[in-house]
Structure formats: structure tokens, C-alpha cells
Amino acid sequence: MATPTPILDQFLGGVAELVQNRDGAKLQDFLQIEPPLSENYLRMIQELRGGYPAGGPQSDAGLLQRCEALVPRTKGGSSWTAFPTFMKLYFTFLRDVNTDNLLDTYNQLKGLLNQCVLALGDSQMGVVVLPTVLYLSKVLAKLAMGLDRRPELIAHILRMEGGADNDDSIEKVTLVEQSANVVREAFIKCLTDRTGTAGTHGKPEGKRVGIYLMANLCLKLLFQCGKLRNAEQMFASISAQSPPLAHFPAAQRVTYLYYLGRYLFSNNLFYPALIALQAAYDQCHRQALSQRQLILTYLIPCNIIMGRFPSGELLQRPEANGLVEKFEPLCRLIVRGDYIAFREHLSPNSPAAEWFSRKGILLTLRNRCEIMVWRSFCRKVFIHGGFHGDPQAQAQRGPPPYLYLQKLAVATRWLQSQHQQTKLTTYVNHATPNFHFYGSQIISESTDPDFVGLGSPDTPTARQLLEKYGDYLAPDGFFDEGGNWQHNVPGQLIGGNPGADYDGFELDPYADATEDGPEANKQSLLMDEIESILASLLTQGLMRGYLTHRNPRFAIPGARLRGALPTGFPNIWETISTREKEDPSVPGWVRPPPTTFGAPALGGSGGRVVNLSGARPVGVQ
């Protein structure tokens, strides 16, 4: 005699009615899985364990048979076969889930979501489970990110199941990345739905209303696991097939533009990233302070990199609370032009660098802002030591404003000496930091340990070379000319005599680069690097003028009208934004097609450009 299941019968009847009415939102409310569950769900779980026990001979088959009655029948039979299977997995999940085993819970939930995504793919009825797919995706994402932050919770299970293999050459796919792959499949189902008008001209209908809901969740997971490259195809697909973003709710727009801006920022597309992040900030509700602060965390550095610092009014807003002490010192260092203090502020050992590193913007700020620090440094040296032009001289004959690069070299040496004196007072062992001649003459850092002693007049002996470079000169094995691995007797040299073939000059890449060489007129390494930095500034348009090499100078022609400083050191933001505005498009942001005279532009991919420069007035023959 079959065990009575009144709660299960009532639940199945309610689901069948919701499916018939195509009420996806109410269906999602029915299919709850997150604890704590209500009393009715707990009683239904007891009925499932009593009437359809795990491992029973006909338990799963009986559940599937009952779930098949949920789908409306047609003459040719039901085509939505994925939904009964999903419902069967839902009931078995409630019956068998063990929250003490988090890894097993994750795998069961991922299988349930996979089946729900298959049910979503139905062209007629799939839209009914769209809210359920989103709900299950959020639960799976929450569980995966929680386990990612605390891997010790499942480390013992992975060891017992052999999940943590010893092959380090194979990239491990984390739980978060696995979840992102499942959510991406749901995103594809929504994006490729043919309901309504397809392409960028249509409006969201059917499953297409879930495009940005699924995209935002998938992007959140990809950012969590650091696999931003996997988002590139998503943005490309959205650009080609999605309706305009403006047709979707504000919450979806803001979230998508935030992740799009962060993606563009990470790919060094700062101006498009600025447009996306600024739009996200403008459209975000004023009372959503945490979301607005999160956007500002990336919008402010994006502007700083392009030469526009945050105003005092912006930093006084409630959402900027806590950001002032992060970005204001950085802006002051850029204006001050102290490149050594700038590097120390963003060095890995700096207390300020921890927050920037956690937000993923440390390396970008270090690499992109230092050139502006050098510009400020050059500008200050020019103000105090440059020739600004002779107002008494005739405009045609007077020399243009200029700056001797030797003064920049002297200022750089002075700046280094100031920092060295400061370090002397803080050194615990009172050791004097020796200025070295290996590598950059501008980077005031200790000598690389691999090159210590190479500047001494004594050439290292073969034994000394073997002790230091034995793993290269006498390895345990090597590949021969045919690509086959050959074992080597320990201590046996490969490739000749180290004393003859690997002398001090061979191992020292800067052996010939000394300032005390035989060429008296040879420029110093410091001067070479200063010329390179100024050339980079001129190439980027951050400074205007030209360099002379024989008598090293930076000259500013055409400064008679505007003055030397505005001409030679233009506004950084205006320079960059003017150049970037030539292409205002933002990759991944679908906007409504342009209109001409109040009507949509012709063509499927935008409006046609008609050249009217040679057109005659009406009536003219």
C-alpha cells in the first residue's frame, strides 16, 4: 500500500496550475531550497523520504512519473520533457541534501541548476522557469563564493575524494568558475531567444528580459574568480544581439555598467571605462550609498589616470566616506612630482598599497600615474630653472623657452640624496644605502642580489661561478639537440669552461654601461633616461615642444601668445579627452540606434552617412 502524501499532492497540484497559467514568478516562490524552510516544506520532505526513499527500487521513477503530469499534454505528446526531470531533481534534492557536506550540496545544486537551464531552452514554455533559473543561480553563486572565501571548509573533503590532485601543470577550475560556466549557459539561452524583434533594434520580450540579470550574475562570479578574459565573448555577444540597455530596469543597467567599466579599466581602456562608470554613478539611486561608493572606487582612479582629480565637493559626499584618505595623498604626490615618494607610497610593503591591491587597481595606478609624476617634476624644474623667453626680444629672433636637461639631472640627483638622507635616520643597522650603477640610474634601489660583486675589479673564479650558478652550468639533466632528456652526472659542466665562457662581463648585462668610460663626451645613463622620459611625454601629448640631443634641451616653440607653461605643459585631461572623444563608442554597451530627423536611421547596423557638403540650395539650377 502506497504511503499517503497529502502535502506533496497539494504541492504538485499548485505547480501544475502555475505552469498552465505560465506564472513564472509564483512558480519561483514555490520552489524554495534555502534553509530555513517553512513547516509545510519540512512535512513534504518527510513524505518524500517515506514514500520515495533514496535508493528505493522505484523511487526516482515514481517521482518522475508524477512530475510528468505537470506539463500540459498535446496531441503529439509533451515536448517540454526537461521540466519533469527538473522537478524530479528538485524533490530528490530536498530529500537527500546534507548541509553538513557542503561540497556534495554544491554538486547537487549545480546539477539541479543545469537541468533547470535545459528546461529554460524550450522555445514555448522555457520562459516560465526564468525566475527559477535566476533564483537557483543566486543560491549557487552565494554558496560557491562562500566556499571560495573559506576553502578550509571543504579542504578535507577534497583530500578524501582525491579532488586535489598533484598535477600542478593543469589549471584548477574553482567552484566559482564552475558556477559561472553554468550561469553563462542560462545567459546564452536568454540572449538567443527569438521572441519579439531580434537584434539591437528590438525590445526585451520573453526570455530576453533576463539577459542582463544573468549577465550581471555571471560577471560577478568571473570577477570573483579573476577570470576576466572569459567575459570578453559575453560582451561581444551582447553588442551583437542584445536590445539596447536603456530598455532594461535601472538596477540592471547600473550593475551592468559597473562591471563593464571595471572590465574596460582592467584592459586599459580608460576613457570608455570612464563613460560606463560615470553613467552607472549617475543612474544609481542616491540612497544606495554602498553601491555608489563601489562605483567611485573605480571611477576616481579612472579619472586620475586621465589627469582629472576628484573635487572637494565630490569627496565630501556621503558615498565618498573613507575614499578621501585613499586618493588624496596619491593626488598630492602626483602634483608634487616626487617620483621616489610616489613609488614608496604604492610599493608592495606600503600600508596604503594593501587597499589598492585588494581593489585590483594598485599596478594600474603605479604604471599609469608615474608618467604624470614626472611631468609635474619637469614642470617644477622648468618654472624654477628654465628660460621662459625674453619679453624684450623680437618675436621673430628671440629664442623659444627652453630647459637644459642637465638641470633635470641635477634635480633628480638632489631628490635621490634627500631620500637617502631620510632613510639614514630610519635604518635600524645604520647602514648607508650605496648608490649603484647597475640598471636604471633613476631608480634608487639596492643592487639585485644576482649582480652583487660584479662591479669589483677581481674576476670571479670558476669555483665561485659554480657555487652561484651551478643550477645553470651543471644541472641534473638537459634536452639534447633532438629534444630528448639526458641525465647529467652531478657537478659535470655543460657547455664548456665557466671561467672562459661565463666571465664577469658575460654575466653582467651592464658591464660596459659605466659613467667612467673612455668616451669623455658620452652622455650619462641618467641623461639618457631623462631624454627617454621626456620623449614619452612628448609622444603622449602631455608635453609639447621638441628635444635637442647634441646640447640636451627641451624647447617650447609657439609660446609667444599663450605663454610657456600653457603651451609646453597643456592640461592633461583636455589633451586626453579631446583625443579620445573622436570615438565615443563603448564596447559592450548597446545603445538605441541613431535617429535622423525624428525617424530611425536606415540600415540594420546604424544610420547612413550622407555627405551634403556639395549640395546646392533648393531651386538653384
Salt bridges, closest charged atoms under 4 A:
ASP9 OD1 - ARG66 NH2 2.24
GLU34 OE2 - LYS142 NZ 3.11
ASP60 OD1 - ARG95 NH2 3.48
ASP96 OD1 - ARG95 NE 2.73
GLU152 OE2 - ARG150 NE 3.14
ASP165 OD1 - LYS172 NZ 3.61
GLU171 OE2 - LYS227 NZ 3.04
GLU177 OE1 - LYS227 NZ 2.68
GLU319 OE2 - ARG292 NH2 3.13
GLU328 OE2 - ARG332 NH2 3.67
ASP338 OD2 - ARG336 NH2 3.38
ASP338 OD2 - HIS419 NE2 2.92
GLU344 OE2 - LYS423 NZ 3.82
GLU370 OE2 - ARG343 NH2 2.40
GLU467 OE2 - ARG463 NE 3.57
GLU515 OE2 - ARG413 NH2 3.31
GLU531 OE1 - HIS549 ND1 3.04
